[in-house]
Amino acid sequence: MLDPLPPVAVRKSSASSPSNMMETSIDEGIETEELDTEDDHVHVFTAYQTARFGQRRHTL
C-alpha cells in the first residue's frame, strides 16, 4: 500500500508533529479495538496523506 508513495514523503510525514499525534490516536485505537485497528489505521493514514498530498489521492 505504501509502495506507490515515495519514501521521502513517508519520511517527511513521520518526522512532522501531526504524525506523532496520529500515531498516538492509532495506539489508543489498538488498545481499545483490535478488530478495527487495521481499517482505522488505513483510513486515518489515507486521510492524512490526502490532506498533505491531495495530488496523490488517486493512488490511494
C-alpha positions as semicolon CSV with decimal commas, in nm:
position;residue;x (nm);y (nm);z (nm)
1;M;0,000;0,000;0,000
2;L;0,289;0,234;0,073
3;D;0,475;0,133;-0,242
4;P;0,315;0,397;-0,473
5;L;0,420;0,670;-0,229
6;P;0,780;0,793;-0,245
7;P;0,987;0,707;0,066
8;V;1,076;1,075;0,104
9;A;0,711;1,171;0,154
10;V;0,663;0,894;0,408
11;R;0,973;1,000;0,598
12;K;0,865;1,364;0,589
13;S;0,524;1,286;0,740
14;S;0,685;1,063;1,004
15;A;0,915;1,344;1,116
16;S;0,638;1,604;1,139
17;S;0,444;1,663;1,460
18;P;0,095;1,588;1,314
19;S;0,224;1,236;1,254
20;N;0,309;1,199;1,622
21;M;-0,048;1,291;1,713
22;M;-0,174;1,046;1,453
23;E;0,044;0,767;1,592
24;T;-0,088;0,835;1,941
25;S;-0,451;0,803;1,832
26;I;-0,364;0,486;1,642
27;D;-0,202;0,338;1,953
28;E;-0,515;0,418;2,153
29;G;-0,724;0,251;1,884
30;I;-0,509;-0,061;1,903
31;E;-0,560;-0,083;2,278
32;T;-0,934;-0,020;2,250
33;E;-1,040;-0,219;1,943
34;E;-0,808;-0,475;1,790
35;L;-1,054;-0,581;1,517
36;D;-1,099;-0,235;1,362
37;T;-0,738;-0,131;1,409
38;E;-0,622;-0,210;1,056
39;D;-0,922;-0,041;0,897
40;D;-0,891;0,260;1,125
41;H;-0,519;0,292;1,058
42;V;-0,574;0,279;0,682
43;H;-0,849;0,542;0,696
44;V;-0,652;0,775;0,922
45;F;-0,334;0,738;0,717
46;T;-0,521;0,780;0,389
47;A;-0,696;1,091;0,517
48;Y;-0,366;1,231;0,642
49;Q;-0,192;1,161;0,311
50;T;-0,485;1,305;0,118
51;A;-0,469;1,624;0,324
52;R;-0,095;1,666;0,273
53;F;-0,065;1,519;-0,076
54;G;-0,402;1,580;-0,242
55;Q;-0,249;1,515;-0,583
56;R;-0,182;1,152;-0,485
57;R;-0,542;1,084;-0,384
58;H;-0,600;0,873;-0,695
59;T;-0,314;0,643;-0,594
60;L;-0,460;0,552;-0,256
